[in-house]
Amino acid sequence: MKIVAGILTLLFTLFGHEHTDDIKADILEKVFTNISINKEIIIWSDNENLILEFKAKANFATASKCSDASLLILESKQNIDKECQEKAIFVMNYALLKDIPQSFGAIFWKKGRPNIVIIAPRAKANSIKISEKLDDYLEEKIW
């Protein structure tokens, strides 16, 4: 009985994680359709599952290397190549906004809910135009 319960827990965890990437991709897609970076948005991420979600949705082009992308989605600071550090960067963890000064926004979970933050001065410094639809998510600084 304990083995069956363990297997069920493992399956729910695995399927739950895949579902989380789908939710992240949906939210990011809504954000990215409301920004302009003065060129076509081509997405690269250090989360391969997230890239697969974007490919399945087919609303944005994706890149297999960060150097070919115009917008990076990062879950870890260690996963950014030096040649890609000057690109538009959206992070998946609020703490990374502090750690990666060129990042302009973040999505993160707090109390079980997704939160979106876009740092207006950083977006402006990167020539990223933000639609009025995202005004509720704009902040002047990191808290």
C-alpha positions in Angstrom: 0.0 0.0 0.0 2.9 2.4 0.8 4.4 1.7 -2.6 1.2 2.5 -4.4 0.9 5.8 -2.4 4.5 6.6 -3.2 4.0 6.0 -6.9 0.8 8.1 -6.9 2.6 11.0 -5.1 5.5 10.8 -7.6 3.1 10.9 -10.6 1.1 13.8 -9.2 4.4 15.7 -8.7 5.6 15.0 -12.2 2.3 16.0 -13.9 2.0 19.0 -11.6 5.4 20.3 -12.6 4.6 20.0 -16.3 1.3 21.8 -15.7 3.3 24.6 -13.9 5.4 25.1 -17.1 2.3 25.4 -19.1 0.9 28.0 -16.7 4.2 29.9 -16.8 4.2 29.9 -20.6 0.6 31.2 -20.7 1.4 34.1 -18.4 4.7 34.9 -20.1 2.9 34.9 -23.5 0.4 37.4 -22.2 3.3 39.6 -20.9 5.3 39.4 -24.1 2.4 40.2 -26.4 2.2 43.5 -24.5 5.8 44.6 -24.9 7.9 45.8 -27.8 11.6 45.4 -28.0 12.1 47.1 -31.4 12.7 43.7 -33.1 11.0 40.4 -33.5 10.7 38.6 -30.2 12.7 35.3 -30.3 12.7 33.5 -27.0 15.4 31.4 -25.4 15.2 29.9 -21.9 17.4 27.9 -19.6 14.2 25.9 -18.9 13.8 23.4 -21.8 10.3 22.6 -20.8 9.3 26.2 -21.1 10.8 26.4 -24.6 8.8 23.3 -25.6 5.6 25.0 -24.3 6.4 28.1 -26.4 7.0 25.9 -29.5 3.7 24.1 -28.9 1.8 27.4 -28.7 3.6 28.7 -31.8 2.9 32.4 -31.1 6.6 33.3 -30.6 9.7 32.1 -32.3 12.2 30.2 -30.1 16.0 29.8 -30.3 18.2 26.9 -29.4 21.1 29.2 -28.4 20.8 32.4 -26.4 22.9 34.3 -28.9 20.1 33.8 -31.5 17.4 35.1 -29.2 16.2 38.6 -28.6 14.6 37.8 -25.2 15.9 35.5 -22.6 13.9 33.8 -19.8 16.1 32.7 -16.9 15.6 30.5 -13.9 19.3 30.7 -12.8 22.0 33.3 -13.0 24.6 30.7 -13.8 22.8 29.8 -17.1 23.6 33.0 -18.9 26.5 33.2 -21.3 28.6 36.4 -21.3 27.7 37.1 -24.9 24.0 37.2 -24.0 24.1 39.4 -20.9 23.1 42.5 -22.8 19.9 41.1 -24.2 16.4 41.7 -22.8 16.0 39.3 -19.8 12.9 38.2 -18.0 13.5 36.1 -14.8 11.5 33.4 -13.1 12.5 34.3 -9.6 12.1 37.7 -7.8 15.6 37.4 -6.2 17.1 37.2 -9.7 15.9 40.8 -10.4 18.6 41.9 -7.9 21.2 39.4 -9.1 20.8 40.2 -12.8 20.7 44.0 -13.1 19.9 43.9 -16.9 16.7 42.0 -16.2 13.5 44.0 -16.7 10.8 41.8 -15.2 10.0 38.7 -13.2 7.3 36.1 -12.7 7.3 34.3 -9.4 5.0 32.4 -7.1 4.1 33.9 -3.7 1.5 32.3 -1.4 0.6 29.9 -4.2 -0.2 32.6 -6.8 1.7 33.9 -9.7 3.0 37.5 -9.4 4.4 39.6 -12.2 6.7 42.5 -11.7 8.1 44.8 -14.4 10.8 47.3 -13.4 9.9 50.4 -15.5 13.3 52.2 -15.4 15.0 49.0 -16.5 12.6 48.4 -19.3 13.1 52.0 -20.5 16.9 51.6 -20.3 16.6 48.6 -22.5 14.3 50.4 -25.0 11.4 48.1 -24.1 8.0 49.6 -24.5 5.3 48.4 -22.1 1.7 48.4 -23.1 -0.9 50.1 -20.8 -2.4 46.7 -20.2 0.6 45.9 -18.0 0.5 49.1 -15.9 -0.7 47.2 -12.9 2.6 45.3 -12.9 5.0 48.2 -13.2 7.2 49.1 -10.3 9.8 51.9 -10.1 12.3 49.8 -8.1 12.9 46.3 -6.6 11.2 46.0 -3.2 
